[in-house]
Amino acid sequence: MQDIQNTLDSYLSTRVAGDADAWLSIWDEGGVQLFPGARANSKDTLREVTHARFAAVPVNSSEIETDDITVVGEYAFAHGHFKIERVVDGAPVLFDGKFLTVLRQQADGSWKIFRDCSNSNEH
């Protein structure tokens, strides 16, 4: 379970660090990101857009709390909530939300993100 939590923690810590390559490395090759208000992004699409996204909207800080992790075979299902302070037009903006992430165990035993969905707690 700790390996799974480490992957989830890396999702935000690499974002705060602005390290797009490290962030992409925690994704399964068949990974899909499901962001609110946007089309689903495959790993190929993420490779194309992540560097620019990280540069355009930096993140100052983040917190993640995982409420539950359930492992079924080679898949792990995790959900919880998070807070991110992003910089939008030069000003800090707090984004408070929740996530549901499916991870897939790799041949080497590590866990990578297979499906990722999040949304805001704002009304």
C-alpha positions as a Python dict, from the first residue, in 0.01 Angstrom:
ca = {
    (1, 'M'): (0, 0, 0),
    (2, 'Q'): (286, 240, 71),
    (3, 'D'): (407, 211, -291),
    (4, 'I'): (61, 315, -409),
    (5, 'Q'): (53, 610, -168),
    (6, 'N'): (401, 713, -283),
    (7, 'T'): (276, 731, -643),
    (8, 'L'): (-21, 941, -535),
    (9, 'D'): (206, 1173, -334),
    (10, 'S'): (438, 1206, -636),
    (11, 'Y'): (145, 1326, -847),
    (12, 'L'): (134, 1652, -654),
    (13, 'S'): (496, 1684, -539),
    (14, 'T'): (624, 1667, -897),
    (15, 'R'): (360, 1924, -994),
    (16, 'V'): (476, 2165, -724),
    (17, 'A'): (836, 2108, -833),
    (18, 'G'): (734, 2187, -1193),
    (19, 'D'): (898, 1861, -1302),
    (20, 'A'): (684, 1755, -1598),
    (21, 'D'): (912, 1463, -1687),
    (22, 'A'): (890, 1316, -1336),
    (23, 'W'): (512, 1369, -1337),
    (24, 'L'): (478, 1188, -1670),
    (25, 'S'): (693, 900, -1541),
    (26, 'I'): (428, 801, -1284),
    (27, 'W'): (172, 735, -1561),
    (28, 'D'): (105, 393, -1712),
    (29, 'E'): (156, 385, -2091),
    (30, 'G'): (-221, 328, -2126),
    (31, 'G'): (-302, 604, -1877),
    (32, 'V'): (-592, 845, -1927),
    (33, 'Q'): (-654, 1171, -1742),
    (34, 'L'): (-1013, 1289, -1707),
    (35, 'F'): (-1005, 1658, -1614),
    (36, 'P'): (-1327, 1852, -1555),
    (37, 'G'): (-1440, 2054, -1855),
    (38, 'A'): (-1194, 1887, -2091),
    (39, 'R'): (-1165, 1585, -2318),
    (40, 'A'): (-996, 1274, -2185),
    (41, 'N'): (-619, 1289, -2234),
    (42, 'S'): (-419, 979, -2324),
    (43, 'K'): (-55, 949, -2219),
    (44, 'D'): (47, 1056, -2571),
    (45, 'T'): (-160, 1373, -2533),
    (46, 'L'): (-21, 1431, -2185),
    (47, 'R'): (332, 1413, -2330),
    (48, 'E'): (236, 1686, -2577),
    (49, 'V'): (70, 1929, -2334),
    (50, 'T'): (219, 1880, -1986),
    (51, 'H'): (537, 2086, -2020),
    (52, 'A'): (340, 2388, -2146),
    (53, 'R'): (67, 2337, -1884),
    (54, 'F'): (320, 2326, -1602),
    (55, 'A'): (491, 2643, -1730),
    (56, 'A'): (163, 2833, -1783),
    (57, 'V'): (8, 2755, -1444),
    (58, 'P'): (269, 2701, -1172),
    (59, 'V'): (171, 2542, -840),
    (60, 'N'): (301, 2687, -512),
    (61, 'S'): (185, 2418, -273),
    (62, 'S'): (-31, 2109, -246),
    (63, 'E'): (-181, 1868, 4),
    (64, 'I'): (-329, 1527, -64),
    (65, 'E'): (-521, 1302, 171),
    (66, 'T'): (-612, 955, 58),
    (67, 'D'): (-934, 829, 218),
    (68, 'D'): (-923, 474, 83),
    (69, 'I'): (-714, 241, -131),
    (70, 'T'): (-860, -90, -248),
    (71, 'V'): (-643, -336, -439),
    (72, 'V'): (-803, -586, -676),
    (73, 'G'): (-546, -792, -863),
    (74, 'E'): (-319, -566, -1065),
    (75, 'Y'): (-541, -259, -1008),
    (76, 'A'): (-568, -25, -711),
    (77, 'F'): (-857, 216, -663),
    (78, 'A'): (-783, 524, -455),
    (79, 'H'): (-998, 820, -362),
    (80, 'G'): (-949, 1122, -142),
    (81, 'H'): (-923, 1498, -149),
    (82, 'F'): (-661, 1760, -215),
    (83, 'K'): (-577, 2128, -205),
    (84, 'I'): (-353, 2302, -456),
    (85, 'E'): (-244, 2664, -462),
    (86, 'R'): (-198, 2752, -829),
    (87, 'V'): (-72, 3079, -975),
    (88, 'V'): (-326, 3221, -1218),
    (89, 'D'): (-248, 3556, -1386),
    (90, 'G'): (21, 3614, -1125),
    (91, 'A'): (-207, 3562, -825),
    (92, 'P'): (-236, 3257, -599),
    (93, 'V'): (-566, 3067, -632),
    (94, 'L'): (-665, 2783, -399),
    (95, 'F'): (-818, 2480, -571),
    (96, 'D'): (-993, 2238, -337),
    (97, 'G'): (-1115, 1910, -481),
    (98, 'K'): (-1148, 1535, -471),
    (99, 'F'): (-1005, 1254, -681),
    (100, 'L'): (-1063, 898, -792),
    (101, 'T'): (-751, 735, -932),
    (102, 'V'): (-702, 384, -1067),
    (103, 'L'): (-345, 259, -1064),
    (104, 'R'): (-206, -46, -1242),
    (105, 'Q'): (77, -258, -1112),
    (106, 'Q'): (371, -275, -1350),
    (107, 'A'): (582, -580, -1435),
    (108, 'D'): (851, -457, -1192),
    (109, 'G'): (595, -436, -907),
    (110, 'S'): (566, -56, -908),
    (111, 'W'): (231, 122, -940),
    (112, 'K'): (150, 379, -1207),
    (113, 'I'): (-157, 587, -1277),
    (114, 'F'): (-394, 418, -1520),
    (115, 'R'): (-703, 643, -1488),
    (116, 'D'): (-724, 973, -1306),
    (117, 'C'): (-1034, 1183, -1243),
    (118, 'S'): (-1071, 1489, -1022),
    (119, 'N'): (-1308, 1776, -970),
    (120, 'S'): (-1354, 2088, -764),
    (121, 'N'): (-1547, 2120, -441),
    (122, 'E'): (-1655, 2470, -549),
    (123, 'H'): (-2018, 2522, -640),
}
